[in-house]
Amino acid sequence: MSIFNKIVKNSEDEVFKIDLKVRDYECDMQGIVNNTVYMHYLEHARHEFLKHHGLNWKALIDRGIYLVAIKAEIEYKKSLSFGQTFSVTCKLRQESKLKIKFEQEIFNEKNECLLTGSMIAAFIDKDKKPIIAEEVF
């Protein structure tokens, strides 16, 4: 079994999670997190997920490999506000030979799901040619 397939399999059994805290500049005048900031939270969790599994973002770029977004979806359920702590989860699925899918959720301190999201992405080389996901790991 390839490293990539092991990561996908592990995502079924164990959820990767990072804990964060809302910073003041991420909020609007009402103290609510701006909707665009959630994309940054999800992106940060994806980078940490990859790093956790041995894929350093800079090392990928140095190898001429880039992870590009194809489709992103977010369903907002509840808001975060100034000073709140929260968790972002990340799972990896294989969509096809070339596409991967990150499935993510954000939870507040009470473990209430505030947001669900997904990102379909693909790896490409410096010439913008697709790379089979398994070959990256």
Beta strands, then each sheet from edge to edge (+ up, - down):
strand 1: 16-21
strand 2: 65-76
strand 3: 85-94
strand 4: 99-108
strand 5: 113-125
strand 6: 130-131
sheet 1: 1+ 3- 4+ 5- 2+
sheet 2: 1+ 3- 4+ 5- 6+
end
